[in-house]
Amino acid sequence: MSVTELWWLSLGLFAAVVVVVAVLLGLIIAAARSIDRHAAAIWVAGKDIAGNTVSIWMLDQTLSALRRLAEAARRIESSLGALHERLGALGPPDDAR
């Protein structure tokens, strides 16, 4: 094998290696872009979930407020019942007779 043939052979091998490296680099870039797109979608979904669940802590406070309101309504109902009984014991008003 002559020096010129050896030179062309090494140049061909170098070109083949460059092509293989370029293809592999393209595959790596495509995979990185795919990962980036999926990570962006996960980020958006995470923000949506956080936005939808941010006020869950308020449910406990709402439940407490509703319990206090229900108890107050029961006390009012009891007081109105007692008032109704007292007024009923007095008899009908004078102008109703």
N, CA, C and O atoms as a GROMACS GRO file, in nm:
protein
  388
    1MET      N    1   0.085  -0.116   0.000
    1MET     CA    2   0.000   0.000   0.000
    1MET      C    3   0.090   0.123   0.000
    1MET      O    4   0.184   0.134   0.079
    2SER      N    5   0.060   0.215  -0.090
    2SER     CA    6   0.144   0.334  -0.102
    2SER      C    7   0.100   0.438   0.001
    2SER      O    8  -0.004   0.426   0.066
    3VAL      N    9   0.182   0.540   0.012
    3VAL     CA   10   0.154   0.648   0.107
    3VAL      C   11   0.027   0.722   0.066
    3VAL      O   12  -0.051   0.761   0.152
    4THR      N   13   0.005   0.740  -0.063
    4THR     CA   14  -0.114   0.810  -0.111
    4THR      C   15  -0.239   0.728  -0.080
    4THR      O   16  -0.340   0.784  -0.037
    5GLU      N   17  -0.233   0.598  -0.101
    5GLU     CA   18  -0.349   0.514  -0.069
    5GLU      C   19  -0.376   0.514   0.081
    5GLU      O   20  -0.492   0.519   0.124
    6LEU      N   21  -0.271   0.507   0.160
    6LEU     CA   22  -0.287   0.512   0.304
    6LEU      C   23  -0.348   0.646   0.348
    6LEU      O   24  -0.432   0.650   0.438
    7TRP      N   25  -0.304   0.755   0.283
    7TRP     CA   26  -0.358   0.888   0.313
    7TRP      C   27  -0.507   0.893   0.279
    7TRP      O   28  -0.586   0.943   0.359
    8TRP      N   29  -0.548   0.842   0.164
    8TRP     CA   30  -0.689   0.841   0.126
    8TRP      C   31  -0.772   0.752   0.219
    8TRP      O   32  -0.885   0.784   0.253
    9LEU      N   33  -0.714   0.639   0.259
    9LEU     CA   34  -0.782   0.550   0.352
    9LEU      C   35  -0.805   0.618   0.487
    9LEU      O   36  -0.915   0.612   0.542
   10SER      N   37  -0.702   0.684   0.538
   10SER     CA   38  -0.718   0.754   0.667
   10SER      C   39  -0.816   0.870   0.653
   10SER      O   40  -0.891   0.898   0.747
   11LEU      N   41  -0.817   0.938   0.539
   11LEU     CA   42  -0.911   1.047   0.515
   11LEU      C   43  -1.054   0.993   0.508
   11LEU      O   44  -1.146   1.056   0.561
   12GLY      N   45  -1.074   0.877   0.445
   12GLY     CA   46  -1.207   0.814   0.439
   12GLY      C   47  -1.253   0.769   0.576
   12GLY      O   48  -1.370   0.789   0.611
   13LEU      N   49  -1.164   0.708   0.655
   13LEU     CA   50  -1.199   0.668   0.791
   13LEU      C   51  -1.235   0.790   0.876
   13LEU      O   52  -1.329   0.785   0.956
   14PHE      N   53  -1.159   0.898   0.860
   14PHE     CA   54  -1.189   1.020   0.935
   14PHE      C   55  -1.327   1.074   0.897
   14PHE      O   56  -1.402   1.116   0.985
   15ALA      N   57  -1.360   1.072   0.769
   15ALA     CA   58  -1.491   1.120   0.725
   15ALA      C   59  -1.602   1.032   0.780
   15ALA      O   60  -1.706   1.082   0.821
   16ALA      N   61  -1.579   0.900   0.783
   16ALA     CA   62  -1.680   0.809   0.838
   16ALA      C   63  -1.699   0.835   0.988
   16ALA      O   64  -1.812   0.834   1.037
   17VAL      N   65  -1.589   0.857   1.059
   17VAL     CA   66  -1.599   0.887   1.202
   17VAL      C   67  -1.673   1.018   1.224
   17VAL      O   68  -1.756   1.027   1.315
   18VAL      N   69  -1.645   1.120   1.143
   18VAL     CA   70  -1.713   1.249   1.155
   18VAL      C   71  -1.864   1.232   1.131
   18VAL      O   72  -1.945   1.291   1.203
   19VAL      N   73  -1.901   1.153   1.031
   19VAL     CA   74  -2.043   1.131   1.002
   19VAL      C   75  -2.110   1.060   1.119
   19VAL      O   76  -2.219   1.099   1.161
   20VAL      N   77  -2.047   0.956   1.172
   20VAL     CA   78  -2.103   0.882   1.286
   20VAL      C   79  -2.117   0.974   1.407
   20VAL      O   80  -2.220   0.972   1.474
   21VAL      N   81  -2.017   1.054   1.435
   21VAL     CA   82  -2.024   1.147   1.548
   21VAL      C   83  -2.134   1.250   1.526
   21VAL      O   84  -2.206   1.284   1.620
   22ALA      N   85  -2.148   1.300   1.404
   22ALA     CA   86  -2.252   1.398   1.374
   22ALA      C   87  -2.392   1.337   1.393
   22ALA      O   88  -2.481   1.403   1.446
   23VAL      N   89  -2.410   1.212   1.349
   23VAL     CA   90  -2.539   1.145   1.366
   23VAL      C   91  -2.569   1.126   1.515
   23VAL      O   92  -2.679   1.153   1.561
   24LEU      N   93  -2.470   1.078   1.590
   24LEU     CA   94  -2.489   1.059   1.733
   24LEU      C   95  -2.518   1.190   1.804
   24LEU      O   96  -2.602   1.196   1.894
   25LEU      N   97  -2.449   1.296   1.767
   25LEU     CA   98  -2.474   1.426   1.825
   25LEU      C   99  -2.615   1.475   1.793
   25LEU      O  100  -2.681   1.534   1.878
   26GLY      N  101  -2.660   1.449   1.670
   26GLY     CA  102  -2.798   1.484   1.634
   26GLY      C  103  -2.900   1.409   1.718
   26GLY      O  104  -3.000   1.466   1.759
   27LEU      N  105  -2.874   1.281   1.743
   27LEU     CA  106  -2.964   1.202   1.827
   27LEU      C  107  -2.965   1.254   1.971
   27LEU      O  108  -3.070   1.259   2.035
   28ILE      N  109  -2.849   1.291   2.020
   28ILE     CA  110  -2.842   1.346   2.156
   28ILE      C  111  -2.918   1.477   2.166
   28ILE      O  112  -2.989   1.501   2.263
   29ILE      N  113  -2.903   1.563   2.066
   29ILE     CA  114  -2.974   1.691   2.065
   29ILE      C  115  -3.125   1.668   2.058
   29ILE      O  116  -3.201   1.735   2.127
   30ALA      N  117  -3.168   1.573   1.974
   30ALA     CA  118  -3.312   1.544   1.964
   30ALA      C  119  -3.366   1.491   2.097
   30ALA      O  120  -3.476   1.528   2.138
   31ALA      N  121  -3.289   1.405   2.164
   31ALA     CA  122  -3.333   1.354   2.294
   31ALA      C  123  -3.339   1.465   2.398
   31ALA      O  124  -3.432   1.469   2.478
   32ALA      N  125  -3.242   1.555   2.396
   32ALA     CA  126  -3.242   1.667   2.491
   32ALA      C  127  -3.362   1.759   2.467
   32ALA      O  128  -3.424   1.805   2.562
   33ARG      N  129  -3.395   1.784   2.342
   33ARG     CA  130  -3.512   1.868   2.312
   33ARG      C  131  -3.641   1.800   2.358
   33ARG      O  132  -3.731   1.866   2.410
   34SER      N  133  -3.649   1.669   2.338
   34SER     CA  134  -3.767   1.595   2.382
   34SER      C  135  -3.780   1.602   2.534
   34SER      O  136  -3.890   1.623   2.586
   35ILE      N  137  -3.670   1.585   2.604
   35ILE     CA  138  -3.670   1.595   2.750
   35ILE      C  139  -3.712   1.735   2.792
   35ILE      O  140  -3.790   1.751   2.886
   36ASP      N  141  -3.662   1.837   2.724
   36ASP     CA  142  -3.697   1.975   2.757
   36ASP      C  143  -3.846   2.000   2.736
   36ASP      O  144  -3.909   2.066   2.819
   37ARG      N  145  -3.903   1.950   2.627
   37ARG     CA  146  -4.047   1.967   2.602
   37ARG      C  147  -4.129   1.898   2.710
   37ARG      O  148  -4.227   1.955   2.759
   38HIS      N  149  -4.090   1.777   2.746
   38HIS     CA  150  -4.164   1.704   2.850
   38HIS      C  151  -4.149   1.772   2.986
   38HIS      O  152  -4.245   1.778   3.063
   39ALA      N  153  -4.031   1.823   3.016
   39ALA     CA  154  -4.010   1.894   3.142
   39ALA      C  155  -4.095   2.020   3.147
   39ALA      O  156  -4.150   2.054   3.252
   40ALA      N  157  -4.107   2.090   3.034
   40ALA     CA  158  -4.192   2.210   3.029
   40ALA      C  159  -4.338   2.173   3.051
   40ALA      O  160  -4.410   2.245   3.121
   41ALA      N  161  -4.382   2.062   2.993
   41ALA     CA  162  -4.521   2.018   3.013
   41ALA      C  163  -4.545   1.980   3.158
   41ALA      O  164  -4.651   2.010   3.213
   42ILE      N  165  -4.448   1.916   3.221
   42ILE     CA  166  -4.460   1.880   3.363
   42ILE      C  167  -4.466   2.006   3.448
   42ILE      O  168  -4.542   2.013   3.544
   43TRP      N  169  -4.384   2.106   3.414
   43TRP     CA  170  -4.383   2.232   3.488
   43TRP      C  171  -4.521   2.300   3.480
   43TRP      O  172  -4.572   2.348   3.581
   44VAL      N  173  -4.579   2.303   3.361
   44VAL     CA  174  -4.711   2.365   3.344
   44VAL      C  175  -4.816   2.288   3.424
   44VAL      O  176  -4.899   2.348   3.492
   45ALA      N  177  -4.812   2.156   3.417
   45ALA     CA  178  -4.909   2.075   3.492
   45ALA      C  179  -4.891   2.096   3.642
   45ALA      O  180  -4.990   2.105   3.716
   46GLY      N  181  -4.768   2.104   3.688
   46GLY     CA  182  -4.742   2.129   3.830
   46GLY      C  183  -4.795   2.264   3.875
   46GLY      O  184  -4.852   2.276   3.983
   47LYS      N  185  -4.776   2.366   3.791
   47LYS     CA  186  -4.829   2.499   3.825
   47LYS      C  187  -4.981   2.497   3.829
   47LYS      O  188  -5.042   2.560   3.915
   48ASP      N  189  -5.044   2.425   3.735
   48ASP     CA  190  -5.190   2.415   3.735
   48ASP      C  191  -5.241   2.344   3.861
   48ASP      O  192  -5.338   2.388   3.922
   49ILE      N  193  -5.174   2.237   3.899
   49ILE     CA  194  -5.213   2.165   4.020
   49ILE      C  195  -5.196   2.255   4.142
   49ILE      O  196  -5.284   2.259   4.228
   50ALA      N  197  -5.086   2.325   4.149
   50ALA     CA  198  -5.063   2.416   4.262
   50ALA      C  199  -5.169   2.525   4.265
   50ALA      O  200  -5.217   2.562   4.372
   51GLY      N  201  -5.204   2.577   4.150
   51GLY     CA  202  -5.306   2.681   4.145
   51GLY      C  203  -5.443   2.630   4.187
   51GLY      O  204  -5.521   2.704   4.247
   52ASN      N  205  -5.472   2.506   4.155
   52ASN     CA  206  -5.602   2.449   4.189
   52ASN      C  207  -5.610   2.404   4.334
   52ASN      O  208  -5.720   2.391   4.388
   53THR      N  209  -5.498   2.381   4.398
   53THR     CA  210  -5.501   2.330   4.535
   53THR      C  211  -5.453   2.432   4.637
   53THR      O  212  -5.442   2.400   4.756
   54VAL      N  213  -5.426   2.553   4.594
   54VAL     CA  214  -5.369   2.653   4.685
   54VAL      C  215  -5.467   2.690   4.797
   54VAL      O  216  -5.423   2.728   4.906
   55SER      N  217  -5.595   2.682   4.773
   55SER     CA  218  -5.691   2.726   4.874
   55SER      C  219  -5.751   2.611   4.955
   55SER      O  220  -5.849   2.633   5.026
   56ILE      N  221  -5.696   2.492   4.947
   56ILE     CA  222  -5.749   2.379   5.023
   56ILE      C  223  -5.737   2.406   5.173
   56ILE      O  224  -5.822   2.362   5.250
   57TRP      N  225  -5.634   2.477   5.216
   57TRP     CA  226  -5.616   2.504   5.358
   57TRP      C  227  -5.732   2.586   5.413
   57TRP      O  228  -5.760   2.582   5.533
   58MET      N  229  -5.800   2.660   5.326
   58MET     CA  230  -5.912   2.742   5.370
   58MET      C  231  -6.036   2.657   5.402
   58MET      O  232  -6.126   2.704   5.472
   59LEU      N  233  -6.042   2.536   5.352
   59LEU     CA  234  -6.158   2.451   5.378
   59LEU      C  235  -6.174   2.422   5.527
   59LEU      O  236  -6.287   2.416   5.577
   60ASP      N  237  -6.065   2.403   5.598
   60ASP     CA  238  -6.072   2.378   5.742
   60ASP      C  239  -6.130   2.500   5.814
   60ASP      O  240  -6.213   2.486   5.904
   61GLN      N  241  -6.086   2.618   5.774
   61GLN     CA  242  -6.140   2.740   5.835
   61GLN      C  243  -6.288   2.757   5.800
   61GLN      O  244  -6.367   2.800   5.884
   62THR      N  245  -6.324   2.723   5.678
   62THR     CA  246  -6.464   2.733   5.636
   62THR      C  247  -6.550   2.636   5.716
   62THR      O  248  -6.661   2.671   5.759
   63LEU      N  249  -6.500   2.516   5.737
   63LEU     CA  250  -6.574   2.417   5.815
   63LEU      C  251  -6.593   2.466   5.958
   63LEU      O  252  -6.702   2.452   6.014
   64SER      N  253  -6.492   2.524   6.018
   64SER     CA  254  -6.504   2.577   6.154
   64SER      C  255  -6.606   2.690   6.158
   64SER      O  256  -6.688   2.695   6.250
   65ALA      N  257  -6.602   2.779   6.060
   65ALA     CA  258  -6.699   2.888   6.055
   65ALA      C  259  -6.841   2.836   6.038
   65ALA      O  260  -6.933   2.888   6.100
   66LEU      N  261  -6.859   2.734   5.956
   66LEU     CA  262  -6.992   2.676   5.937
   66LEU      C  263  -7.043   2.609   6.065
   66LEU      O  264  -7.162   2.615   6.095
   67ARG      N  265  -6.954   2.545   6.137
   67ARG     CA  266  -6.995   2.484   6.264
   67ARG      C  267  -7.040   2.590   6.365
   67ARG      O  268  -7.140   2.573   6.434
   68ARG      N  269  -6.964   2.701   6.372
   68ARG     CA  270  -7.004   2.810   6.461
   68ARG      C  271  -7.137   2.870   6.417
   68ARG      O  272  -7.221   2.902   6.501
   69LEU      N  273  -7.156   2.885   6.288
   69LEU     CA  274  -7.281   2.940   6.236
   69LEU      C  275  -7.399   2.848   6.266
   69LEU      O  276  -7.506   2.895   6.304
   70ALA      N  277  -7.380   2.718   6.250
   70ALA     CA  278  -7.486   2.622   6.278
   70ALA      C  279  -7.522   2.625   6.427
   70ALA      O  280  -7.640   2.619   6.462
   71GLU      N  281  -7.422   2.633   6.513
   71GLU     CA  282  -7.448   2.641   6.657
   71GLU      C  283  -7.523   2.769   6.691
   71GLU      O  284  -7.616   2.766   6.772
   72ALA      N  285  -7.486   2.880   6.631
   72ALA     CA  286  -7.557   3.006   6.655
   72ALA      C  287  -7.700   2.995   6.606
   72ALA      O  288  -7.791   3.046   6.672
   73ALA      N  289  -7.723   2.931   6.492
   73ALA     CA  290  -7.859   2.914   6.440
   73ALA      C  291  -7.942   2.827   6.535
   73ALA      O  292  -8.060   2.853   6.555
   74ARG      N  293  -7.880   2.724   6.592
   74ARG     CA  294  -7.952   2.640   6.689
   74ARG      C  295  -7.991   2.720   6.813
   74ARG      O  296  -8.102   2.707   6.863
   75ARG      N  297  -7.898   2.804   6.862
   75ARG     CA  298  -7.929   2.886   6.979
   75ARG      C  299  -8.042   2.985   6.948
   75ARG      O  300  -8.131   3.005   7.030
   76ILE      N  301  -8.039   3.045   6.829
   76ILE     CA  302  -8.146   3.137   6.789
   76ILE      C  303  -8.278   3.063   6.779
   76ILE      O  304  -8.381   3.113   6.824
   77GLU      N  305  -8.275   2.945   6.720
   77GLU     CA  306  -8.398   2.866   6.707
   77GLU      C  307  -8.454   2.831   6.845
   77GLU      O  308  -8.575   2.837   6.867
   78SER      N  309  -8.366   2.793   6.938
   78SER     CA  310  -8.409   2.760   7.074
   78SER      C  311  -8.468   2.882   7.142
   78SER      O  312  -8.572   2.873   7.209
   79SER      N  313  -8.402   2.996   7.126
   79SER     CA  314  -8.453   3.119   7.188
   79SER      C  315  -8.587   3.158   7.128
   79SER      O  316  -8.676   3.201   7.202
   80LEU      N  317  -8.604   3.145   6.998
   80LEU     CA  318  -8.731   3.177   6.935
   80LEU      C  319  -8.841   3.082   6.979
   80LEU      O  320  -8.956   3.123   6.995
   81GLY      N  321  -8.807   2.955   6.999
   81GLY     CA  322  -8.905   2.858   7.049
   81GLY      C  323  -8.952   2.894   7.189
   81GLY      O  324  -9.071   2.890   7.218
   82ALA      N  325  -8.858   2.931   7.276
   82ALA     CA  326  -8.893   2.971   7.413
   82ALA      C  327  -8.977   3.099   7.411
   82ALA      O  328  -9.073   3.112   7.487
   83LEU      N  329  -8.941   3.193   7.326
   83LEU     CA  330  -9.017   3.318   7.315
   83LEU      C  331  -9.158   3.290   7.264
   83LEU      O  332  -9.254   3.352   7.311
   84HIS      N  333  -9.172   3.199   7.171
   84HIS     CA  334  -9.303   3.163   7.118
   84HIS      C  335  -9.390   3.101   7.228
   84HIS      O  336  -9.509   3.130   7.237
   85GLU      N  337  -9.330   3.015   7.309
   85GLU     CA  338  -9.405   2.954   7.419
   85GLU      C  339  -9.451   3.059   7.520
   85GLU      O  340  -9.565   3.055   7.566
   86ARG      N  341  -9.364   3.153   7.554
   86ARG     CA  342  -9.401   3.258   7.650
   86ARG      C  343  -9.511   3.347   7.596
   86ARG      O  344  -9.606   3.383   7.666
   87LEU      N  345  -9.498   3.382   7.468
   87LEU     CA  346  -9.601   3.466   7.408
   87LEU      C  347  -9.733   3.390   7.396
   87LEU      O  348  -9.840   3.449   7.411
   88GLY      N  349  -9.727   3.261   7.369
   88GLY     CA  350  -9.848   3.180   7.360
   88GLY      C  351  -9.916   3.168   7.495
   88GLY      O  352 -10.039   3.161   7.502
   89ALA      N  353  -9.838   3.167   7.603
   89ALA     CA  354  -9.895   3.156   7.738
   89ALA      C  355  -9.967   3.285   7.778
   89ALA      O  356 -10.057   3.282   7.862
   90LEU      N  357  -9.928   3.397   7.719
   90LEU     CA  358  -9.992   3.523   7.750
   90LEU      C  359 -10.130   3.534   7.687
   90LEU      O  360 -10.213   3.614   7.731
   91GLY      N  361 -10.154   3.457   7.588
   91GLY     CA  362 -10.283   3.463   7.519
   91GLY      C  363 -10.273   3.550   7.396
   91GLY      O  364 -10.169   3.610   7.369
   92PRO      N  365 -10.383   3.556   7.321
   92PRO     CA  366 -10.382   3.635   7.198
   92PRO      C  367 -10.377   3.785   7.229
   92PRO      O  368 -10.421   3.827   7.336
   93PRO      N  369 -10.325   3.863   7.138
   93PRO     CA  370 -10.317   4.009   7.159
   93PRO      C  371 -10.457   4.068   7.172
   93PRO      O  372 -10.553   4.008   7.125
   94ASP      N  373 -10.470   4.185   7.236
   94ASP     CA  374 -10.598   4.251   7.259
   94ASP      C  375 -10.669   4.286   7.130
   94ASP      O  376 -10.791   4.274   7.123
   95ASP      N  377 -10.599   4.329   7.031
   95ASP     CA  378 -10.667   4.369   6.906
   95ASP      C  379 -10.710   4.249   6.824
   95ASP      O  380 -10.784   4.266   6.727
   96ALA      N  381 -10.665   4.125   6.859
   96ALA     CA  382 -10.707   4.007   6.787
   96ALA      C  383 -10.839   3.952   6.843
   96ALA      O  384 -10.898   3.863   6.781
   97ARG      N  385 -10.887   4.002   6.955
   97ARG     CA  386 -11.008   3.952   7.019
   97ARG      C  387 -11.130   4.013   6.961
   97ARG      O  388 -11.241   3.981   7.003
   0.00000   0.00000   0.00000
